[in-house]
Amino acid sequence: MTGVATGVGRSGSVRAPQASGEALVEPPFGAAPQLVAENRQRLSQRDYDLHGRPLLELARQARRELVEQAYAWSCTYRDVERPSWDPERIVLVAGHQPELFHPGVWFKNLALARLASRVGAVAVNLLIDTDAARRTAILVPHGTPARPRVTPIAMDEATPAVPYEERRVIRRDLFESFGQRVEEQIASLVPDPLIRRYWSVACGRARETGNLGAAVAQARHWMEGQWGFSTLEIPESRVCASEPFRWFLAHVLAELPRFRRVYNQALREYRREHRIRNVAHPAAELSCVGQWLEAPFWIWSADDPRRRRLFVRRGPDGVVLSDRERLEVELPARGDQDASDAVEELSRLEGRGIKIRCRALVTTLWARLALGDVFLHGIGGARYDQVTDRLVTDFFGFCPPRFLVLSATFHLPVRCPRRTVADVRAIDHRLRELTWHPELYVDAQGGPQGREAAPLVEAKRRWIAVEPTSRREARRRFLEIRRINQQLQPWVAGQRQRLLAERAETVAALEAQRILSWREYAFCLFPEPMLRSGLEALLPDPGPRQPGG
């Protein structure tokens, strides 16, 4: 079954598709040209000054550099056509961590390429390598369709979490044997998974780059090219090292008291609207520790690449940046509101190995305001960016551009017995009937067994017909009926045994369904023909090829 559906709830939240082969696209693909036009109109009115640079001017520079650097990155490992460029060129952007994600995320990447083709845009996917690489294993099912199990398979040795940008392959032997180990594990369920072809490319990219996330992402992007999908990719770390982003960063740091106030208020409003009590969801508020204000960025150094929160306080000649552990540097702040000195100093810090990178909400804030005309979100990002919408409105003072939400659900192509919770409830009901109404099932047997139990069945019917006139008589009636029920149990023992066996089989089938229909399995566990045809069936037609795409 394949289909594209809306997954928007009453509160504006989005839901993942439940059935295999279904997708969430909101708004629908057909609305993309109108969405592009509407966003370009909104973004053309970005009348906001970032310490001497109009946002509109900075955005033009940012997207030009984005496309140039994305082309330079992508052409190192796959054939890509250099896109023609002019300031009016449409740019579509998406993003995700460079990991082995599920097919629903891959659907978003392919949709990015297909939509760009239809509207004559450049498609750029951001590799969010500023996120922490916490997992070096994926869950892989094995066993039989009736009794599947799940075991994690490691692609590299576990280490303390560092950003993907800094995460090297530690155990080359473990990494290179990963594909074979995964294939052997899943062989009894999926005989020809994509991992076989995909991982040989990933191993080559690991030998070339040494970086875990880059190897995984570049191999996947290479495969998209083999399927005929044209996009560019670039690590988010390179975006954060660009001059336009540093100007934006310098502005936010200079305006941090106001930005922090708007940021925290937006989070409170989101939690209140969605009745969320967890103060860390969707993100923790920016704290204040004495004179130090927390900024929505990470900071670390090359010799200690653990991400730490960035704190800022006013100094005599600018602002002081610190992780409140080891690092402390100062940025100049000129009285004429020109951030050029601060931008230059941020560049020098990068040269010294001190990295400042944006956190989740600011990542998409910058992408939506400066990098592209439309941002393609997954489900989680779409929920969180309701906070970003408030940030844009309240801090920058204009209407935020709208975004597209996409995801899909695919289950592994494994046939297993289909059961429902209702089946378990029906069996439980019959088991209770055997306990409290065994006479119904004794009668159903007929033959000698039924005749032997007939006196007990008749006695129970007489006691049921009694209308007690006192509590003592009611108590006696209850005890006699219970005694007869217990005496009738040997006549229904066989039925109970069969029902208990049926219940165990049904519960096992439900567990098998739960394991095999998990939507988060990595895309490389699926057979390539099935996955490719399933994903392409959910995409819009390519449309006529646009010049310079």
RODO-2510 file (C-alpha; in nm, 4 decimals, decimal comma):
residues 549
     n   res          X          Y          Z
     1     m     0,0000     0,0000     0,0000
     2     t     0,1330     0,3421    -0,0909
     3     g    -0,0139     0,6847    -0,0446
     4     v     0,0493     1,0422     0,0550
     5     a    -0,1575     1,1839     0,3361
     6     t    -0,1832     1,4795     0,5674
     7     g    -0,0728     1,4063     0,9229
     8     v    -0,1664     1,7292     1,0969
     9     g    -0,3622     1,7088     1,4203
    10     r    -0,6088     1,9558     1,5643
    11     s    -0,3424     2,1362     1,7640
    12     g    -0,1191     2,1805     1,4600
    13     s     0,1044     1,8887     1,5578
    14     v     0,2159     1,6379     1,2976
    15     r     0,1927     1,2606     1,3194
    16     a     0,3990     0,9911     1,1547
    17     p     0,2177     0,7740     0,8979
    18     q     0,1181     0,4409     1,0511
    19     a     0,0869     0,2059     0,7517
    20     s     0,3853     0,0868     0,5517
    21     g     0,4230     0,2713     0,2239
    22     e     0,2437     0,5846     0,3405
    23     a     0,3866     0,9355     0,3564
    24     l     0,3157     1,2618     0,5323
    25     v     0,3454     1,5685     0,3088
    26     e     0,2146     1,8956     0,4503
    27     p     0,1312     2,1087     0,2622
    28     p     0,0851     1,8758    -0,0381
    29     f     0,3468     1,8621    -0,3141
    30     g     0,1178     2,0531    -0,5483
    31     a     0,1338     2,3568    -0,3201
    32     a     0,5145     2,3812    -0,3422
    33     p     0,5300     2,6495    -0,6160
    34     q     0,2846     2,8668    -0,4252
    35     l     0,4803     2,8086    -0,1022
    36     v     0,8032     2,9160    -0,2743
    37     a     0,6384     3,2314    -0,4101
    38     e     0,4851     3,3191    -0,0742
    39     n     0,8126     3,2676     0,1135
    40     r     1,0114     3,4718    -0,1383
    41     q     0,7641     3,7541    -0,0872
    42     r     0,8010     3,7313     0,2902
    43     l     1,1786     3,7047     0,2778
    44     s     1,2056     4,0030     0,0411
    45     q     1,0712     4,2136     0,3288
    46     r     1,3493     4,1167     0,5724
    47     d     1,4083     4,4762     0,6797
    48     y     1,6428     4,4063     0,9701
    49     d     1,9942     4,5336     1,0423
    50     l     2,2561     4,2978     1,1876
    51     h     2,5117     4,5429     1,3172
    52     g     2,5807     4,7154     0,9897
    53     r     2,4668     4,4445     0,7453
    54     p     2,1062     4,4274     0,6220
    55     l     1,9683     4,0746     0,6640
    56     l     1,8567     4,0675     0,3005
    57     e     2,2102     4,1430     0,1782
    58     l     2,3642     3,8927     0,4197
    59     a     2,1173     3,6236     0,3068
    60     r     2,2135     3,6703    -0,0590
    61     q     2,5794     3,6209     0,0296
    62     a     2,4985     3,3257     0,2555
    63     r     2,3061     3,1297    -0,0075
    64     r     2,5629     3,1986    -0,2783
    65     e     2,8390     3,0666    -0,0536
    66     l     2,6165     2,7764     0,0506
    67     v     2,5707     2,6598    -0,3085
    68     e     2,9377     2,7103    -0,3975
    69     q     3,0651     2,5219    -0,0931
    70     a     2,8035     2,2481    -0,1253
    71     y     2,9118     2,1893    -0,4844
    72     a     3,2790     2,1826    -0,3793
    73     w     3,2008     1,9267    -0,1057
    74     s     2,9714     1,7044    -0,3139
    75     c     3,1918     1,6780    -0,6214
    76     t     3,4727     1,5184    -0,4178
    77     y     3,2858     1,1852    -0,4075
    78     r     3,0128     1,1857    -0,6771
    79     d     2,9375     1,3406    -1,0116
    80     v     2,7325     1,6564    -0,9696
    81     e     2,6527     1,9275    -1,2171
    82     r     2,7734     2,2739    -1,1201
    83     p     2,4534     2,4757    -1,0766
    84     s     2,4178     2,8030    -1,2566
    85     w     2,3772     3,0901    -1,0150
    86     d     2,2105     3,4262    -0,9954
    87     p     2,0704     3,6104    -0,6923
    88     e     1,7146     3,5209    -0,7918
    89     r     1,7783     3,1457    -0,8085
    90     i     1,5434     2,9452    -0,5849
    91     v     1,7155     2,7381    -0,3153
    92     l     1,5463     2,4520    -0,1286
    93     v     1,7098     2,3255     0,1904
    94     a     1,6711     2,0243     0,4187
    95     g     1,8914     1,8741     0,6871
    96     h     1,9600     1,5765     0,9116
    97     q     2,2385     1,4207     1,1149
    98     p     2,4873     1,2127     0,9106
    99     e     2,3664     0,8785     1,0424
   100     l     2,1941     0,5588     0,9310
   101     f     1,8425     0,6988     0,9501
   102     h     1,5112     0,5312     0,8671
   103     p     1,3517     0,5386     0,5188
   104     g     1,1152     0,8210     0,6178
   105     v     1,4117     1,0577     0,6434
   106     w     1,5467     0,9386     0,3094
   107     f     1,2068     1,0152     0,1580
   108     k     1,2587     1,3788     0,2610
   109     n     1,5983     1,3877     0,0856
   110     l     1,4568     1,2442    -0,2360
   111     a     1,1593     1,4786    -0,2221
   112     l     1,4046     1,7679    -0,1905
   113     a     1,5607     1,6666    -0,5230
   114     r     1,2289     1,6069    -0,6969
   115     l     1,0722     1,9357    -0,5826
   116     a     1,3848     2,1296    -0,6821
   117     s     1,3589     1,9792    -1,0288
   118     r     0,9959     2,0876    -1,0594
   119     v     1,0468     2,4492    -0,9505
   120     g     1,3906     2,5057    -1,1060
   121     a     1,5712     2,5281    -0,7717
   122     v     1,9073     2,4284    -0,6312
   123     a     1,8600     2,1563    -0,3670
   124     v     2,0986     2,1581    -0,0694
   125     n     2,0922     1,9086     0,2157
   126     l     2,2678     2,0106     0,5380
   127     l     2,4590     1,7397     0,7214
   128     i     2,4044     1,8376     1,0832
   129     d     2,7508     1,7339     1,1955
   130     t     2,7337     1,9786     1,4852
   131     d     2,5112     1,7277     1,6655
   132     a     2,6703     1,4751     1,9013
   133     a     2,7487     1,1283     1,7609
   134     r     2,5993     0,9312     2,0474
   135     r     2,5219     0,6022     1,8715
   136     t     2,7696     0,3825     1,6884
   137     a     2,5324     0,0858     1,6532
   138     i     2,2006     0,0141     1,4845
   139     l     1,9300    -0,2319     1,5844
   140     v     1,9082    -0,5287     1,3485
   141     p     1,6311    -0,7910     1,3645
   142     h     1,7038    -1,1613     1,3223
   143     g     1,5456    -1,4986     1,3965
   144     t     1,2272    -1,6103     1,2231
   145     p     0,9177    -1,4146     1,1163
   146     a     0,7237    -1,5812     1,3973
   147     r     0,9949    -1,5323     1,6613
   148     p     1,2093    -1,2324     1,5649
   149     r     1,4598    -1,0737     1,7982
   150     v     1,6603    -0,7528     1,7821
   151     t     2,0310    -0,7077     1,8533
   152     p     2,2479    -0,3959     1,8200
   153     i     2,5335    -0,4208     1,5694
   154     a     2,8216    -0,1758     1,6205
   155     m     2,9898     0,0003     1,3290
   156     d     3,2661     0,1380     1,5503
   157     e     3,3938     0,1317     1,9032
   158     a     3,1825     0,3321     2,1480
   159     t     3,3478     0,6518     2,2718
   160     p     3,2380     0,9569     2,4726
   161     a     3,0000     1,1607     2,2599
   162     v     3,1647     1,4255     2,0433
   163     p     3,0180     1,6159     1,7472
   164     y     3,0030     1,4278     1,4161
   165     e     3,2357     1,6975     1,2864
   166     e     3,5065     1,5615     1,5155
   167     r     3,4110     1,1911     1,5224
   168     r     3,6814     0,9811     1,3597
   169     v     3,6546     0,6108     1,2798
   170     i     3,8303     0,4475     1,5762
   171     r     3,8249     0,0780     1,4840
   172     r     3,8720     0,0442     1,1093
   173     d     3,8320    -0,3361     1,1264
   174     l     3,4999    -0,2997     1,3083
   175     f     3,3786    -0,0391     1,0618
   176     e     3,4723    -0,2388     0,7533
   177     s     3,3149    -0,5623     0,8811
   178     f     2,9919    -0,3850     0,9786
   179     g     2,8153    -0,4481     0,6489
   180     q     2,8882    -0,8208     0,6498
   181     r     2,7863    -0,8584     1,0143
   182     v     2,4575    -0,6776     0,9521
   183     e     2,3866    -0,8856     0,6409
   184     e     2,4519    -1,2111     0,8262
   185     q     2,2302    -1,1018     1,1134
   186     i     1,9275    -1,0131     0,9035
   187     a     1,9711    -1,2858     0,6388
   188     s     1,6891    -1,5084     0,7691
   189     l     1,4415    -1,2194     0,7376
   190     v     1,5713    -1,0025     0,4507
   191     p     1,7942    -1,2022     0,2129
   192     d     1,9385    -0,9176     0,0025
   193     p     1,9555    -0,5924     0,2023
   194     l     2,0890    -0,2671     0,0611
   195     i     2,3746    -0,2741     0,3138
   196     r     2,5731    -0,5057     0,0824
   197     r     2,6182    -0,2465    -0,1951
   198     y     2,5987     0,0595     0,0253
   199     w     2,8616    -0,0343     0,2825
   200     s     3,1375    -0,1016     0,0310
   201     v     3,1026     0,2645    -0,0719
   202     a     3,0956     0,3771     0,2926
   203     c     3,4211     0,1908     0,3600
   204     g     3,5868     0,3679     0,0695
   205     r     3,4701     0,7060     0,1963
   206     a     3,5931     0,6223     0,5489
   207     r     3,9375     0,5454     0,4132
   208     e     3,9308     0,8774     0,2287
   209     t     3,7914     1,1047     0,5016
   210     g     3,8524     0,9198     0,8283
   211     n     3,5273     1,0718     0,9566
   212     l     3,2418     0,8425     1,0632
   213     g     2,9501     1,0722     0,9759
   214     a     3,1034     1,1881     0,6467
   215     a     3,1562     0,8287     0,5317
   216     v     2,7984     0,7277     0,6125
   217     a     2,6475     1,0399     0,4524
   218     q     2,8648     1,0480     0,1409
   219     a     2,7906     0,6832     0,0609
   220     r     2,4177     0,7473     0,0943
   221     h     2,4405     1,0636    -0,1189
   222     w     2,6398     0,8714    -0,3809
   223     m     2,3608     0,6144    -0,3946
   224     e     2,1030     0,8899    -0,4470
   225     g     2,3060     0,9916    -0,7506
   226     q     2,2950     0,6325    -0,8769
   227     w     1,9162     0,6476    -0,8481
   228     g     1,9064     0,9696    -1,0518
   229     f     1,8423     1,2243    -0,7750
   230     s     2,0345     1,5501    -0,7973
   231     t     2,1115     1,7424    -0,4799
   232     l     2,4121     1,9043    -0,3179
   233     e     2,5208     1,8396     0,0393
   234     i     2,7342     2,0305     0,2862
   235     p     2,8224     1,9842     0,6546
   236     e     2,6575     2,2338     0,8879
   237     s     3,0011     2,2953     1,0419
   238     r     3,1092     2,4600     0,7154
   239     v     2,8021     2,6816     0,7201
   240     c     2,8893     2,7890     1,0755
   241     a     3,2430     2,8728     0,9600
   242     s     3,1176     3,1049     0,6840
   243     e     3,1429     3,4825     0,7046
   244     p     2,7652     3,5485     0,6795
   245     f     2,6942     3,3125     0,9682
   246     r     2,9655     3,4704     1,1810
   247     w     2,8016     3,8065     1,1265
   248     f     2,4706     3,6630     1,2412
   249     l     2,6477     3,5022     1,5400
   250     a     2,8153     3,8297     1,6374
   251     h     2,4792     4,0058     1,6238
   252     v     2,3032     3,7489     1,8433
   253     l     2,5846     3,7607     2,0987
   254     a     2,5731     4,1414     2,1085
   255     e     2,1936     4,1324     2,1459
   256     l     2,1901     3,8303     2,3755
   257     p     1,9855     3,9803     2,6634
   258     r     1,6978     4,0543     2,4231
   259     f     1,7428     3,7336     2,2212
   260     r     1,7481     3,5217     2,5373
   261     r     1,4298     3,6878     2,6655
   262     v     1,2443     3,6229     2,3381
   263     y     1,3861     3,2682     2,3107
   264     n     1,2744     3,1681     2,6619
   265     q     0,9318     3,3259     2,6195
   266     a     0,8796     3,1367     2,2933
   267     l     0,9610     2,8086     2,4696
   268     r     0,7219     2,8862     2,7559
   269     e     0,4404     2,9687     2,5151
   270     y     0,5015     2,6466     2,3223
   271     r     0,4919     2,4355     2,6399
   272     r     0,1803     2,6130     2,7628
   273     e     0,0024     2,5718     2,4295
   274     h     0,0871     2,2003     2,4067
   275     r     0,0478     2,1347     2,7825
   276     i     0,4058     2,0139     2,8219
   277     r     0,5418     1,9950     3,1765
   278     n     0,8934     1,8848     3,0865
   279     v     1,0984     2,2060     3,0986
   280     a     1,3641     2,0533     2,8717
   281     h     1,1163     1,9983     2,5866
   282     p     1,1482     2,0946     2,3074
   283     a     1,4624     2,2644     2,4395
   284     a     1,5796     2,3948     2,7738
   285     e     1,5551     2,7660     2,8400
   286     l     1,8755     2,9687     2,8228
   287     s     2,0035     3,0124     3,1761
   288     c     2,1607     3,2991     3,3673
   289     v     2,4477     3,2344     3,6100
   290     g     2,5528     3,5554     3,7811
   291     q     2,6737     3,7865     3,5031
   292     w     2,6888     3,5000     3,2519
   293     l     2,4042     3,4615     3,0039
   294     e     2,3706     3,1343     2,8163
   295     a     2,3673     3,1646     2,4364
   296     p     2,2020     2,9151     2,1950
   297     f     2,5388     2,7863     2,0687
   298     w     2,7947     2,5172     2,1459
   299     i     3,1626     2,5813     2,2012
   300     w     3,4566     2,3403     2,2088
   301     s     3,8225     2,3245     2,1136
   302     a     4,0132     2,0901     1,8838
   303     d     4,2092     1,9441     2,1765
   304     d     3,8889     1,8804     2,3786
   305     p     3,6012     1,8307     2,1341
   306     r     3,3259     1,7813     2,3911
   307     r     3,0359     2,0160     2,3213
   308     r     2,9814     2,2688     2,6011
   309     r     2,7226     2,5390     2,6378
   310     l     2,8376     2,8873     2,5435
   311     f     2,8069     3,1639     2,8032
   312     v     2,8486     3,5350     2,7462
   313     r     2,9038     3,8369     2,9704
   314     r     2,9778     4,1983     2,9022
   315     g     3,3433     4,3002     2,9175
   316     p     3,5045     4,6464     2,9166
   317     d     3,5634     4,6438     2,5380
   318     g     3,3150     4,3884     2,4108
   319     v     3,1724     4,0527     2,5155
   320     v     3,3517     3,7633     2,6828
   321     l     3,2742     3,4106     2,5597
   322     s     3,3292     3,1083     2,7830
   323     d     3,2310     2,7480     2,8441
   324     r     3,2739     2,8237     3,2174
   325     e     3,5244     2,5379     3,2361
   326     r     3,8423     2,6022     3,0364
   327     l     3,7781     2,8382     2,7488
   328     e     3,7445     3,2145     2,7765
   329     v     3,7904     3,4583     2,4853
   330     e     3,6833     3,8157     2,4167
   331     l     3,5091     3,9603     2,1132
   332     p     3,5436     4,3332     2,0404
   333     a     3,2264     4,5398     2,0154
   334     r     3,2578     4,8781     1,8446
   335     g     3,0355     5,1615     1,9489
   336     d     2,9232     5,2332     1,5937
   337     q     2,7396     4,8980     1,5844
   338     d     2,9725     4,7612     1,3167
   339     a     3,0373     4,3909     1,3846
   340     s     3,3300     4,3543     1,1424
   341     d     3,5920     4,3393     1,4207
   342     a     3,3947     4,0688     1,6024
   343     v     3,3534     3,8717     1,2789
   344     e     3,7268     3,8834     1,2143
   345     e     3,8004     3,7669     1,5671
   346     l     3,5546     3,4759     1,5274
   347     s     3,7476     3,3740     1,2155
   348     r     4,0738     3,3829     1,4097
   349     l     3,9211     3,1681     1,6849
   350     e     3,8317     2,9055     1,4241
   351     g     4,1914     2,9116     1,3070
   352     r     4,3025     2,8430     1,6646
   353     g     4,0746     2,5372     1,6800
   354     i     3,8004     2,7000     1,8888
   355     k     3,4644     2,6022     1,7367
   356     i     3,1358     2,7843     1,7931
   357     r     2,8382     2,6019     1,6445
   358     c     2,4647     2,6605     1,6576
   359     r     2,2194     2,4488     1,8519
   360     a     1,9062     2,2946     1,7033
   361     l     1,6600     2,5848     1,7002
   362     v     1,9196     2,8310     1,5721
   363     t     2,0285     2,5856     1,3003
   364     t     1,6881     2,5971     1,1318
   365     l     1,6401     2,9643     1,2205
   366     w     1,9452     3,0557     1,0088
   367     a     1,8562     2,8063     0,7358
   368     r     1,5044     2,9453     0,6974
   369     l     1,6016     3,3125     0,7183
   370     a     1,9161     3,3114     0,5065
   371     l     1,9974     2,9875     0,3269
   372     g     1,6859     2,8865     0,1384
   373     d     1,3439     2,9831     0,0124
   374     v     1,1769     2,6756     0,1643
   375     f     1,3040     2,4421     0,4354
   376     l     1,1935     2,0764     0,4288
   377     h     1,1402     1,9467     0,7802
   378     g     1,0924     1,6046     0,9280
   379     i     0,8314     1,5478     1,1970
   380     g     1,0472     1,6331     1,4994
   381     g     1,1901     1,9483     1,3465
   382     a     0,8458     2,0654     1,2371
   383     r     0,7204     2,0478     1,5948
   384     y     1,0174     2,2365     1,7329
   385     d     1,0136     2,5026     1,4641
   386     q     0,6850     2,6334     1,5958
   387     v     0,9188     2,7878     1,8556
   388     t     1,1375     2,9242     1,5746
   389     d     0,8315     3,0897     1,4197
   390     r     0,7777     3,2826     1,7424
   391     l     1,1469     3,3744     1,7536
   392     v     1,1375     3,5217     1,4031
   393     t     0,8216     3,7182     1,4737
   394     d     0,9231     3,8563     1,8128
   395     f     1,2975     3,9097     1,7642
   396     f     1,3287     4,0051     1,3969
   397     g     0,9847     4,1605     1,3658
   398     f     0,8543     4,0012     1,0461
   399     c     0,6409     3,7037     0,9442
   400     p     0,8446     3,3802     0,9293
   401     p     0,8682     3,1810     0,6052
   402     r     0,6621     2,8651     0,6001
   403     f     0,8173     2,5199     0,5771
   404     l     0,7272     2,1832     0,4293
   405     v     0,6889     1,8735     0,6501
   406     l     0,7685     1,5310     0,5086
   407     s     0,8153     1,1796     0,6363
   408     a     0,7228     0,8259     0,5383
   409     t     0,6823     0,4875     0,7002
   410     f     0,8205     0,1632     0,5619
   411     h     0,8161    -0,1731     0,7345
   412     l     1,0619    -0,4493     0,6571
   413     p     0,9181    -0,6815     0,3904
   414     v     0,8734    -0,9777     0,6246
   415     r     0,5491    -1,1766     0,6360
   416     c     0,4348    -1,2686     0,9842
   417     p     0,1043    -1,3766     1,1435
   418     r    -0,1274    -1,0785     1,1827
   419     r    -0,2956    -1,0418     1,5209
   420     t    -0,4531    -0,7571     1,7153
   421     v    -0,4936    -0,6680     2,0800
   422     a    -0,8640    -0,7403     2,0292
   423     d    -0,7719    -1,1036     1,9604
   424     v    -0,6042    -1,1261     2,3021
   425     r    -0,9044    -0,9629     2,4684
   426     a    -1,1393    -1,2150     2,3027
   427     i    -0,9302    -1,5075     2,4304
   428     d    -0,9174    -1,3563     2,7803
   429     h    -1,2957    -1,3215     2,7725
   430     r    -1,3353    -1,6912     2,6869
   431     l    -1,0904    -1,7864     2,9645
   432     r    -1,3009    -1,5904     3,2143
   433     e    -1,6104    -1,7632     3,0814
   434     l    -1,4503    -2,1026     3,1499
   435     t    -1,3927    -1,9928     3,5093
   436     w    -1,7315    -1,8378     3,5855
   437     h    -1,9619    -2,0078     3,3325
   438     p    -1,8095    -2,3515     3,2665
   439     e    -2,1533    -2,5101     3,2232
   440     l    -2,1903    -2,3350     2,8879
   441     y    -1,8850    -2,5149     2,7544
   442     v    -1,9582    -2,8486     2,9185
   443     d    -2,2961    -2,8513     2,7408
   444     a    -2,1232    -2,7693     2,4164
   445     q    -1,9149    -3,0865     2,4424
   446     g    -2,2119    -3,3222     2,4496
   447     g    -2,1436    -3,6976     2,4618
   448     p    -2,0446    -3,8855     2,7779
   449     q    -1,8526    -3,5944     2,9302
   450     g    -2,1533    -3,3693     2,9069
   451     r    -2,3783    -3,6362     3,0594
   452     e    -2,1388    -3,6958     3,3509
   453     a    -2,1362    -3,3257     3,4319
   454     a    -2,5147    -3,2913     3,3914
   455     p    -2,5986    -3,3197     3,7671
   456     l    -2,3543    -3,0362     3,8488
   457     v    -2,4858    -2,8212     3,5643
   458     e    -2,8438    -2,8800     3,6802
   459     a    -2,7489    -2,7986     4,0416
   460     k    -2,5926    -2,4692     3,9336
   461     r    -2,9032    -2,3743     3,7380
   462     r    -3,1163    -2,4399     4,0471
   463     w    -2,8920    -2,2220     4,2620
   464     i    -2,8962    -1,9435     3,9997
   465     a    -3,2757    -1,9546     4,0086
   466     v    -3,2842    -1,9102     4,3884
   467     e    -3,3936    -1,5651     4,5028
   468     p    -3,2318    -1,5190     4,8454
   469     t    -3,4362    -1,3440     5,1130
   470     s    -3,1462    -1,2687     5,3463
   471     r    -2,7750    -1,1920     5,3361
   472     r    -2,7079    -1,5373     5,4815
   473     e    -2,8980    -1,7079     5,1983
   474     a    -2,7225    -1,4845     4,9392
   475     r    -2,3859    -1,5825     5,0844
   476     r    -2,4726    -1,9526     5,0718
   477     r    -2,5962    -1,9190     4,7105
   478     f    -2,2683    -1,7505     4,6090
   479     l    -2,0521    -2,0184     4,7761
   480     e    -2,2488    -2,3054     4,6215
   481     i    -2,2229    -2,1589     4,2709
   482     r    -1,8500    -2,1068     4,3176
   483     r    -1,8054    -2,4639     4,4449
   484     i    -1,9891    -2,6051     4,1433
   485     n    -1,7789    -2,3879     3,9060
   486     q    -1,4657    -2,5370     4,0604
   487     q    -1,6039    -2,8900     4,0334
   488     l    -1,6790    -2,8344     3,6631
   489     q    -1,3224    -2,7251     3,5813
   490     p    -1,1953    -3,0764     3,4897
   491     w    -1,4599    -3,0895     3,2140
   492     v    -1,3218    -2,7685     3,0518
   493     a    -0,9514    -2,8236     3,1232
   494     g    -0,8795    -2,9234     2,7635
   495     q    -1,0466    -2,6104     2,6290
   496     r    -0,8531    -2,3953     2,8753
   497     q    -0,5253    -2,5562     2,7674
   498     r    -0,5993    -2,4863     2,4014
   499     l    -0,6997    -2,1265     2,4754
   500     l    -0,3840    -2,0642     2,6797
   501     a    -0,1734    -2,2014     2,3939
   502     e    -0,3656    -1,9835     2,1476
   503     r    -0,3118    -1,6823     2,3736
   504     a     0,0631    -1,7465     2,3932
   505     e     0,0791    -1,7726     2,0135
   506     t    -0,1230    -1,4527     1,9736
   507     v     0,0959    -1,2606     2,2193
   508     a     0,4066    -1,3877     2,0394
   509     a     0,2601    -1,2802     1,7052
   510     l     0,1874    -0,9344     1,8447
   511     e     0,5457    -0,9076     1,9663
   512     a     0,6708    -1,0213     1,6251
   513     q     0,4549    -0,7555     1,4600
   514     r     0,5868    -0,4927     1,7015
   515     i     0,9460    -0,5828     1,6192
   516     l     0,9021    -0,6154     1,2444
   517     s     0,6809    -0,3076     1,1982
   518     w     0,9122    -0,0662     1,3819
   519     r     0,9524     0,2311     1,1468
   520     e     1,2971     0,3336     1,2733
   521     y     1,5058     0,0567     1,1188
   522     a     1,7950     0,1934     0,9127
   523     f     1,7310     0,2292     0,5408
   524     c     2,0221    -0,0043     0,4600
   525     l     1,8333    -0,3043     0,6043
   526     f     1,5766    -0,2947     0,3247
   527     p     1,6108    -0,4583    -0,0189
   528     e     1,7153    -0,1917    -0,2678
   529     p     1,4469    -0,2590    -0,5356
   530     m     1,1661    -0,2589    -0,2797
   531     l     1,2881     0,0555    -0,1068
   532     r     1,3606     0,2494    -0,4229
   533     s     1,0281     0,1688    -0,5881
   534     g     0,8397     0,2373    -0,2642
   535     l     1,0021     0,5761    -0,2120
   536     e     0,9666     0,6829    -0,5750
   537     a     0,5974     0,5903    -0,5718
   538     l     0,5401     0,8565    -0,3051
   539     l     0,7191     1,1369    -0,4919
   540     p     0,5694     1,3803    -0,7414
   541     d     0,6524     1,3438    -1,1091
   542     p     0,9891     1,5001    -1,1983
   543     g     0,8326     1,7470    -1,4423
   544     p     1,0295     1,9100    -1,7223
   545     r     1,4008     1,9537    -1,6565
   546     q     1,4822     2,3102    -1,5594
   547     p     1,7879     2,4798    -1,7146
   548     g     2,0917     2,4989    -1,4896
   549     g     1,9376     2,2740    -1,2255
***
